[in-house]
Amino acid sequence: MKTHVITADPERYEESCLSGAADLLKAGELVAFPTETVYGLGADGTNDSAVKKIFEAKGRPQNNPLILHFSNVSECSEFAECDDRFYALADAFMPGPLTVVLPSKGICAPSVTAGLDSVAVRVPVHPVARSLIKACGKPIAAPSANLSGRPSPTTADHVIKDLDGKVGIIVDGGACTVGLESTIVKLDKDKATLLRPGGITLEMLKAVLGEVAVAPEVLSPPEPGAVPLSPGMLLKHYSPKAPLYLVRSEKHEKRAEFFRKSALCGENAVICFEGDAPASKNVFYLGTREDEAEHARRLFDLLRLADEGGAKRIYAPMPSGDGIGLALQNRMLRAAAFRIKDI
């Protein structure tokens, strides 16, 4: 299959430029498209044979559910049982980087839910994504547009490197502004549970819902044989080819010294904060220590750059776990397969 790239600048695109991509989705084929979080690999969410092509292209486990993307909030109720808590979240954060897991009405393609009785729904804020969904006329089922287990794509170039020849069209909408996948919260009758942290933080969810539980799998390995309740809950995910180690220390100075020494070995790649290690071809800066939103935007790109440099191992700091730092910690723990180096 030949992959075509369509450019759609989110600030000046014409909706007509997406007609080819929409036609391809209607025909049961795959299209990669930008969102504010990461690039998605999309199929018509009501066409099961089309959705199965996502799993095949990515090499994704069949038991890992997908997210349904809608162009507006009102469409979600056709596919999911939406209650007052959902609409409160929607008023606060949709369109935006939030996914809500709700009881399914059984209308979407069976492969979307991976056999669960719930469905994950989201309304992205990215204008190109919403225009494409609207032009398709159906919700788009989409995980991240990368090979399964690899760092998620935050640029069209990342998608090309992973999926060239496996997808008909890649819509290039520029770099993603959030850089981490959407927050996922599950609404049961008696509780709300954070399944995957993201740009909508736990604190923000609690401000709307009150009490929000955190699934143990957010910061711990899943139990052997456990069924994933949402995307992003596997033991290893978002991983570079080289083994990643998270460096944890109570003193920033001690961690910085470890990074400086590690960078002297050309087989290592070091992902660190500005000033923690001298600039060199195997040192990649997340940004200043305080700017965790910038860390989120850069993380997956830096993991890919470290791999491209041929690193035999990668060292990176353990995030704080507060605010968006919880999302960073979740992604990096899985990228590292929970390998932690205490110093």
C-alpha positions as CSV (number, residue, x, y, z in Angstrom):
1,M,0.0,0.0,0.0
2,K,1.3,3.4,-0.9
3,T,0.9,6.0,1.9
4,H,-0.1,9.5,1.0
5,V,0.5,12.6,3.2
6,I,-1.9,15.4,3.2
7,T,-1.0,18.7,4.9
8,A,-3.8,20.4,7.0
9,D,-2.4,23.4,8.9
10,P,-4.9,23.7,11.8
11,E,-4.9,27.5,11.5
12,R,-5.5,27.8,7.8
13,Y,-6.8,24.5,6.2
14,E,-9.7,24.1,3.9
15,E,-12.2,21.3,5.0
16,S,-12.3,20.1,1.4
17,C,-8.7,18.9,1.7
18,L,-9.9,16.2,4.0
19,S,-12.4,14.7,1.6
20,G,-10.0,12.1,0.4
21,A,-9.3,11.0,3.9
22,A,-13.0,10.9,4.8
23,D,-13.8,8.8,1.7
24,L,-11.0,6.3,2.6
25,L,-12.5,5.9,6.1
26,K,-16.0,5.4,4.6
27,A,-14.5,2.7,2.4
28,G,-13.3,0.8,5.4
29,E,-9.6,1.8,5.3
30,L,-7.2,3.4,7.8
31,V,-6.3,7.1,8.1
32,A,-3.8,8.6,10.5
33,F,-4.8,12.0,11.8
34,P,-3.6,14.7,14.4
35,T,-5.2,15.4,17.7
36,E,-4.1,17.7,20.5
37,T,-2.7,14.7,22.4
38,V,-1.0,12.4,19.9
39,Y,-1.6,11.2,16.3
40,G,-4.4,8.6,16.0
41,L,-4.7,5.7,13.6
42,G,-8.4,5.8,12.7
43,A,-11.1,3.6,11.2
44,D,-14.9,3.9,11.0
45,G,-15.9,2.9,14.6
46,T,-19.1,1.1,13.3
47,N,-17.2,-1.1,10.8
48,D,-15.7,-4.1,12.5
49,S,-13.6,-5.3,9.6
50,A,-12.2,-1.8,9.3
51,V,-11.4,-1.6,13.0
52,K,-9.7,-5.0,12.9
53,K,-7.2,-3.4,10.4
54,I,-6.0,-1.1,13.2
55,F,-4.9,-4.1,15.3
56,E,-3.2,-5.7,12.3
57,A,-1.4,-2.5,11.2
58,K,-0.1,-1.8,14.8
59,G,0.5,-5.3,15.9
60,R,-1.8,-4.4,18.8
61,P,-3.2,-7.1,21.2
62,Q,-6.8,-7.9,20.5
63,N,-7.8,-7.5,24.1
64,N,-6.7,-3.8,24.2
65,P,-9.8,-1.6,23.7
66,L,-9.9,1.5,21.5
67,I,-11.3,5.0,22.0
68,L,-14.3,6.3,19.9
69,H,-13.7,9.9,18.7
70,F,-16.7,12.2,18.1
71,S,-17.0,15.6,16.6
72,N,-19.2,16.9,19.4
73,V,-20.5,15.8,22.8
74,S,-24.1,15.2,21.7
75,E,-23.1,12.3,19.5
76,C,-21.7,10.3,22.4
77,S,-25.1,9.4,23.8
78,E,-25.9,7.4,20.7
79,F,-23.1,4.9,21.6
80,A,-22.8,5.2,25.4
81,E,-25.0,5.5,28.5
82,C,-24.3,9.2,29.4
83,D,-25.2,10.3,32.9
84,D,-25.1,13.7,34.7
85,R,-21.5,13.1,35.7
86,F,-20.5,12.7,32.1
87,Y,-22.2,15.9,31.1
88,A,-20.5,17.7,34.0
89,L,-17.1,16.5,32.7
90,A,-18.1,17.4,29.2
91,D,-19.0,21.0,30.2
92,A,-15.7,21.4,31.9
93,F,-13.3,19.6,29.6
94,M,-14.8,18.7,26.2
95,P,-13.7,19.2,23.5
96,G,-10.3,18.4,25.1
97,P,-7.9,15.7,26.1
98,L,-10.3,13.7,28.1
99,T,-11.8,10.2,27.5
100,V,-14.7,8.8,29.5
101,V,-15.4,5.1,29.8
102,L,-19.2,4.5,30.1
103,P,-21.6,1.6,29.7
104,S,-21.8,0.7,26.0
105,K,-25.1,0.6,24.0
106,G,-23.6,-2.1,21.8
107,I,-23.8,0.0,18.6
108,C,-20.0,0.4,17.9
109,A,-17.9,-2.3,16.2
110,P,-17.3,-5.2,18.7
111,S,-13.6,-4.9,18.3
112,V,-13.6,-1.4,19.6
113,T,-14.6,-2.5,23.1
114,A,-12.4,-5.7,23.1
115,G,-15.3,-7.7,24.6
116,L,-16.0,-5.3,27.5
117,D,-19.5,-4.0,28.2
118,S,-18.1,-0.4,28.3
119,V,-17.0,2.0,25.6
120,A,-14.5,4.9,25.8
121,V,-15.6,8.2,24.2
122,R,-13.7,11.4,23.5
123,V,-14.2,14.7,21.7
124,P,-10.8,16.1,20.6
125,V,-10.3,19.8,20.5
126,H,-8.0,19.7,17.4
127,P,-10.0,21.3,14.6
128,V,-8.6,19.0,11.9
129,A,-9.6,15.9,13.9
130,R,-13.1,17.2,14.4
131,S,-13.5,18.2,10.8
132,L,-12.4,14.7,9.7
133,I,-14.8,13.0,12.0
134,K,-17.6,15.2,10.8
135,A,-16.8,14.5,7.2
136,C,-16.6,10.8,7.9
137,G,-20.1,10.9,9.4
138,K,-19.3,8.2,11.9
139,P,-17.2,8.2,15.1
140,I,-13.6,7.3,14.4
141,A,-12.1,4.5,16.5
142,A,-8.4,5.3,17.1
143,P,-5.5,4.3,19.2
144,S,-2.1,6.1,18.8
145,A,-0.7,5.9,15.2
146,N,2.4,3.9,16.0
147,L,3.6,0.3,16.1
148,S,2.2,-1.3,19.3
149,G,4.5,-0.7,22.3
150,R,6.5,2.1,20.7
151,P,6.6,5.7,21.8
152,S,3.4,7.5,20.7
153,P,3.7,9.8,17.7
154,T,3.5,13.5,18.2
155,T,4.4,14.5,14.6
156,A,3.4,13.1,11.2
157,D,7.0,12.2,10.7
158,H,6.8,9.8,13.7
159,V,3.8,8.1,12.0
160,I,5.6,7.8,8.7
161,K,8.5,6.0,10.4
162,D,6.2,3.5,12.0
163,L,3.4,3.0,9.6
164,D,4.5,3.9,6.1
165,G,2.9,1.4,3.7
166,K,0.4,0.3,6.3
167,V,-2.0,3.3,6.2
168,G,-3.6,4.9,3.1
169,I,-3.4,8.6,4.2
170,I,-1.6,10.5,6.9
171,V,-3.0,13.9,7.6
172,D,-0.2,16.1,8.8
173,G,-1.6,18.7,11.2
174,G,1.7,19.7,12.8
175,A,3.1,18.9,16.2
176,C,0.7,17.9,18.9
177,T,0.3,20.5,21.6
178,V,-0.3,18.2,24.6
179,G,2.1,15.4,23.7
180,L,0.6,12.7,26.1
181,E,-2.5,10.6,25.4
182,S,-5.8,11.7,26.8
183,T,-6.8,11.3,30.5
184,I,-9.1,8.3,30.9
185,V,-11.7,8.2,33.7
186,K,-14.3,5.4,34.1
187,L,-17.7,6.2,35.4
188,D,-19.5,3.3,37.3
189,K,-22.8,3.7,39.1
190,D,-21.2,4.3,42.4
191,K,-17.7,5.7,41.7
192,A,-15.3,7.4,39.3
193,T,-11.9,5.8,38.6
194,L,-8.9,7.3,36.9
195,L,-7.5,4.6,34.5
196,R,-4.9,6.7,32.7
197,P,-3.7,10.2,33.8
198,G,-3.1,12.9,31.2
199,G,-3.5,16.6,30.5
200,I,-6.7,16.7,32.5
201,T,-5.2,16.1,35.9
202,L,-6.6,14.1,38.8
203,E,-7.0,17.4,40.7
204,M,-9.1,18.8,37.8
205,L,-11.3,15.7,37.8
206,K,-11.9,15.9,41.5
207,A,-12.9,19.6,41.2
208,V,-15.9,18.4,39.1
209,L,-16.7,14.9,40.4
210,G,-15.6,15.1,44.0
211,E,-14.0,11.8,45.0
212,V,-12.0,10.0,42.2
213,A,-10.3,6.7,42.8
214,V,-7.0,6.0,41.1
215,A,-6.7,2.5,39.5
216,P,-3.7,0.6,41.0
217,E,-2.4,-0.1,37.5
218,V,-1.7,3.7,37.0
219,L,1.6,3.4,38.9
220,S,2.0,-0.3,39.4
221,P,2.4,-3.3,37.0
222,P,-0.8,-5.0,36.1
223,E,-1.6,-8.4,37.6
224,P,-0.6,-11.3,35.3
225,G,-3.4,-12.1,33.0
226,A,-5.4,-9.0,33.9
227,V,-7.8,-7.7,31.2
228,P,-7.0,-4.1,30.3
229,L,-10.0,-1.8,31.1
230,S,-8.7,0.9,28.8
231,P,-5.8,1.7,26.5
232,G,-2.4,2.3,28.2
233,M,-2.7,-0.3,31.0
234,L,-0.3,-2.9,29.7
235,L,3.0,-3.7,31.6
236,K,5.1,-2.3,28.8
237,H,4.0,0.5,26.5
238,Y,5.3,3.7,24.8
239,S,8.8,2.1,24.9
240,P,12.0,2.9,23.0
241,K,14.0,0.1,21.5
242,A,16.8,0.6,24.0
243,P,16.0,-0.2,27.6
244,L,14.9,2.8,29.6
245,Y,15.8,3.3,33.3
246,L,14.1,5.9,35.5
247,V,16.6,7.6,37.9
248,R,15.1,8.4,41.3
249,S,16.8,10.4,44.0
250,E,15.7,12.6,46.9
251,K,18.4,15.2,45.9
252,H,18.3,16.8,42.4
253,E,22.0,17.5,42.6
254,K,22.8,13.8,43.1
255,R,20.7,12.8,40.1
256,A,22.3,15.5,37.9
257,E,25.7,14.2,38.8
258,F,24.6,10.7,37.7
259,F,23.4,12.1,34.4
260,R,26.7,13.9,33.8
261,K,28.7,10.8,34.4
262,S,26.4,8.6,32.3
263,A,26.6,11.0,29.4
264,L,30.4,10.4,29.2
265,C,29.7,6.9,27.9
266,G,28.7,7.1,24.3
267,E,26.6,4.0,24.5
268,N,24.2,5.8,26.9
269,A,21.6,8.4,26.0
270,V,20.5,10.8,28.8
271,I,17.2,12.5,28.9
272,C,17.4,15.2,31.5
273,F,16.5,18.8,32.5
274,E,18.4,21.8,31.1
275,G,21.7,22.2,33.0
276,D,21.8,18.7,34.3
277,A,24.4,17.5,31.8
278,P,26.6,19.3,29.2
279,A,25.2,19.4,25.7
280,S,26.3,16.5,23.5
281,K,24.9,14.3,20.8
282,N,23.6,11.8,23.4
283,V,22.0,14.3,25.8
284,F,18.4,15.3,25.2
285,Y,16.7,18.1,27.2
286,L,13.2,17.9,28.5
287,G,13.2,21.6,29.3
288,T,13.6,23.4,32.6
289,R,13.0,21.3,35.7
290,E,9.8,23.2,36.6
291,D,8.0,23.0,33.2
292,E,6.2,19.6,33.2
293,A,3.8,20.7,30.4
294,E,6.9,21.1,28.2
295,H,8.3,17.7,29.4
296,A,5.0,16.1,28.3
297,R,5.2,17.7,24.8
298,R,8.8,16.5,24.3
299,L,8.9,13.1,26.0
300,F,7.9,10.8,23.1
301,D,10.0,12.7,20.6
302,L,13.0,12.5,22.8
303,L,12.6,8.7,23.3
304,R,12.6,8.3,19.6
305,L,15.6,10.6,19.1
306,A,17.5,8.6,21.7
307,D,16.8,5.4,19.7
308,E,17.8,7.0,16.4
309,G,21.2,7.8,18.0
310,G,21.8,4.1,18.6
311,A,21.8,4.2,22.4
312,K,22.3,0.9,24.2
313,R,20.5,2.2,27.3
314,I,18.6,5.4,28.1
315,Y,18.4,7.2,31.5
316,A,15.7,9.7,32.4
317,P,14.5,11.3,35.6
318,M,11.5,9.9,37.5
319,P,8.7,12.6,37.3
320,S,7.2,14.1,40.4
321,G,3.8,12.5,40.3
322,D,1.9,15.7,41.0
323,G,-0.5,17.3,38.5
324,I,0.6,16.4,34.9
325,G,3.6,14.8,36.5
326,L,1.4,11.9,37.4
327,A,0.7,11.4,33.7
328,L,4.4,11.6,32.9
329,Q,5.2,9.1,35.7
330,N,2.6,6.7,34.3
331,R,4.0,6.9,30.7
332,M,7.6,6.7,31.7
333,L,7.1,3.8,34.1
334,R,5.5,1.8,31.3
335,A,8.1,2.9,28.8
336,A,10.7,1.6,31.2
337,A,8.8,-1.5,32.0
338,F,9.0,-0.4,35.6
339,R,12.9,-0.3,35.7
340,I,13.9,2.2,38.4
341,K,17.4,3.1,39.5
342,D,17.6,4.6,43.0
343,I,20.7,6.6,43.7
